[in-house]
Amino acid sequence: MEPRWLFRMSRWARNPPSPARVKLVFAIIALALAIGAIEWLGYWPDWATAERIRPRF
């Protein structure tokens, strides 16, 4: 483990994030999981899917 992460963890232990920040992070994670589940189940619309474009040389 890198020392940088140890310093960050010690800083978080001394000054934990606010409950509002924790709720925000969990809401973003839940939204990302919901979008992933919708796409995995096949309900993602075709207009929102990116198409790969071949580069012209």
C-alpha positions in Angstrom: 0.0 0.0 0.0 1.3 3.4 -0.9 2.1 5.8 1.9 -0.1 8.5 0.2 -3.2 6.3 1.0 -2.2 5.9 4.6 -1.9 9.6 5.0 -5.3 10.1 3.4 -6.9 7.5 5.6 -5.4 9.0 8.7 -6.7 12.4 7.7 -10.2 11.0 7.1 -10.1 9.3 10.5 -9.3 12.6 12.2 -11.7 14.7 10.1 -14.5 12.5 8.9 -16.7 13.8 6.0 -20.1 15.3 6.9 -23.2 13.1 6.7 -24.4 15.1 3.7 -21.2 14.3 1.8 -21.5 10.6 2.7 -25.1 10.6 1.4 -24.0 12.3 -1.8 -21.3 9.7 -2.5 -23.7 6.9 -1.8 -26.3 8.5 -4.1 -23.8 8.8 -6.9 -22.7 5.2 -6.5 -26.4 4.0 -6.5 -27.1 6.0 -9.6 -24.1 4.5 -11.4 -25.1 0.9 -10.3 -28.7 1.6 -11.5 -27.5 2.8 -14.9 -25.2 -0.3 -15.2 -28.1 -2.6 -14.3 -30.4 -1.0 -16.8 -27.8 -1.4 -19.5 -27.0 -5.0 -18.5 -30.7 -5.9 -18.6 -31.1 -4.5 -22.1 -33.4 -1.6 -21.3 -30.8 1.1 -22.3 -32.1 3.1 -25.3 -30.2 2.8 -28.6 -30.0 6.6 -29.0 -27.9 6.7 -25.8 -25.3 4.1 -26.9 -22.1 5.4 -28.5 -21.0 3.8 -31.7 -17.3 3.1 -32.5 -16.0 5.0 -35.5 -13.2 3.6 -37.5 -10.3 6.1 -37.9 -9.6 7.2 -41.5 -6.0 6.9 -42.5 
